[in-house]
Every structure is written in structure tokens, then in C-alpha cells.
């Protein structure tokens, strides 16, 4: 059986991205591998064994085009409202809170936020299938 271990995104500014993910989601650098033309930074926290891999291509000065194929990364939090307030107070511009219903039942409560490179992150209230 396969186990999901990480997802990779390309970022333009290593320090800015690390700062964002640390402040927004408590992710810290678990490992950093420097190569001649690129650097890999693995971010994680105690909540999960899953890691976010940031790839920084050296010499790149143009922002990455995200295209129309990328969807989003998702995280779950214990208190959605307080996280929304906290991220807003940090100036990270969380989007509006949304309640997602299906057949009259609440499926999820969430909001989106974007990282410095424009990647969308869905922040879900922990519960149900979103543990």
C-alpha cells in the first residue's frame, strides 16, 4: 500500500516561502539539500509525517506560471475561526469563510489563502473526513 509522504512546489524566494509556511501553518525546515542548480527544502510539523517540498531553482528571477492544472494543498485545523483571525492579523489575507453543504448536510467549513508564489491552500475545520 502506498503512503503519501510529500508534495513539491517550485518557489521563487526561499526565505519568503519558509517564513510564510512557518507563520501560517507552523511548518519548519526538516531538511535542506543544496545542489549546484537548485535547492530542496522539506517542511513539516509534529501534526503529520507529510512534508511540503519547496524547490528553489537557482538563477530564476521570473515568477512561476501556475497554469490551470494546479488545484490546491489542504490542511486541517482544530479551530477554523481562530485560525482565520490569526492569519488575518498576520496580514496574510485569508479569503472568506465558506460552508460547503450537500443534500442539506454540512460537509466542510473552510477558507483559502495563497502563499507568496500564488499557490492556493485550503484550510479546513478538522472533523468528519477532514482529520
N, C-alpha and C positions, 0 to 999 in steps of 0.2 A: 504494500500500500504506500503510495506517495504521500509525503508530508511537505506542505508549503513552508519554505524557510526564509525567502526574501523576495522583494520586488525591487527593480532598479529603475531609477530615473536619472536623466542627464541634467546637470545643473551648471549654471554659468559661474557663480561665485560661491566657493566653498564655505567661507566664513559666514556669509549672509544666510546660506541654507542651513548650516549647522545651528546657528543662532535661532532661526525660525523654528526648526523642529524641536529644539531643546525647550524654548519658551512655550510653544504651542502644545506639545504633546509629551514633554518630559523624556524625549529620546536623547541619549548621549552616545558619543563615539565609542563603539565596541572594538573597532579595529580600523586601521588606516593603512592602505598599501599604496606606496608611491612608485610609479613606473616612469619610464622616460617620457612618454607622451600623454599619460593620463594618471589620475589618482582615483582609487576606490575608497570610499568611506562607508563603513557599516554602522548604522544607528539602531539602538534597541533600548528597551527598558525592562524592568522586572515584571511587568504585566504579561509579557508574552515572549516566546522564543523567536517570534517572527522578526526579521530585520528589514530595514529600508536601506538599500544600497544606493549611495549617491556616486555618480560617475562625473568627474571633472576632467574634461579634455583640455589639456594644456594648450595655450595659444588661442583658444576660442574666444572671440570677442562679441560675436553676434548671438542674441538670444535664440534658443531653440524654437522651431515651429512645432507646436504640439499637434497640429493636424486635426483631423476629425475622427481618428481612431481611438485616441486615449479617452477613457471614461473617468475613473477616479479611484483613489485609495480610500479605504474606510477604516475608522477607528470607533471604538465604543467607549462611553464614559458613564460613570455612576450617576452624575447629576448634570443633565444637559443644560438646564437653565443657568446654573452657576458657571459652567464652562463657557457658555455663550457670553455671559457678562465678563468673565475673566479675560477672554480673548479680545473682547471689545475694549476693555480697559488697557490692554497692551497695545492698542492701535492696530490690531491685525485684521480688522474689518470682516468679522463673521457675517454671513448673509442671514436672511430671515429664518426664524424657526418654522418648521413645516410639520404638520401632522398628516401622515400617509395612511389612508383608510382603504379597506377592501371589503365589499359586501357588508358595510356597516360596522366593521371591526377595525380598531386601531392596529395597524401593522407596525408602524415605526414613527418615532419623533426624531427629527434630525435638522441639521443645518449644514451648509457648505462653507468652506473657507478656501482661499488659494494661497499657495506658497509663493516665494519671491519670483519663481520662474513661471507662475501661472498654472501649476498643477492643481487640480481640484481635489479636495479632501472632504469626504462626508464624515460628519461627527454625529453618531447615533446614540440615543439613550440606550443604555445597557438593559437587556431584558429580552424575553422571548428567544428568537433565533439569533439575536444580536448580543452575544455574551461578552 
